[in-house]
Amino acid sequence: MFAILLLICLHGLAQSNFDAVDQLLKQNQKAFGGGYVMLVVKDGKVLYQKQGNPDFTAKTPANIYGAANWMTAALVMTFVDEGKLSLDDKITQYIPLFGKYMKGYITIRNCLTNTTGIKTETSVTSVLSKQKFETLEDMVNSYANKHDIAANPSTEFFYSNLGPNIAARVLEIVSKKSFERLIRERITGPLKMRGTNFANLEGGGTNPSGGAQSTANDYINFLTMLLNKGTFEGKRILSEKAVEEMEKSQFPDLPIKYLPRELTGAHFGLGEFITGANASGGSAILACPNLLGTAAFIDNCRGYAAVLIAEKPNEEKKPLYQSLVNLVGEAVGGGCQ
């Protein structure tokens, strides 16, 4: 009996460490559309789980918008692992149309690092509302012939959703399979992400950079795979080299043309932000937050992964990413050596 009481007390103390996280989520519940789920996992165990209402659970699918970029980048890296393409291949090798419109020097790496030089909107909501294409091919072809080139590739950083969609289209061409089939076969299927798809709730065809829906349980599986250097439940999804490349700061010295204000100072890996470093300069905190409700991040120093998914975010707002990182880090404890 004493042992049971001790476990209950210890459990209560552990939960109390997350009181500040509880408060932050409660304060922002209205902006989440009423429902939200937050999960924190470390060493294969759930440290923290919180939901805003009983109807929106860790198994409930919701639109994750820009957090889809991380999965799309991981899918590209499975092809790199297999030697089917290189990050430094030019897009025109697969989509010659880009050469016709003065975009012949864009590489796959540029597409995954927001350095294509292609001009686009800076408002997340404006971009999403205009993405009404029947197919991914139509969408990407429109980038070639309807969007101006504002800067040479690899010369400035401009955060947008165009690049990941171009890279995803390259995968369709290389494999002769649809993006939806590829992501299911190589990422969501092996990771048991049964509630995840790219049906694009905003309407139109597939949108790899912002049209996915997922669940907290699903997305935490994806983050756990990355935290484990490419393995999930004993099965290798990505090579360690691929995960290291994703986490490496790409083009760190470029001028910033556009970046959400709340992420000022962050670097960019492949499909992910890098907002912290360990003592030796390695990537410590990795994330793929967006302005519409989802915050997903990995703390390599403390060895945990976390995801927040909102039910129905209805406005562009200041993301909670940095506040969550700080508060969850304090709750978990430890840090970089």
Disulfide bonds with the S-S distance in Angstrom:
Cys301-Cys336 1.40
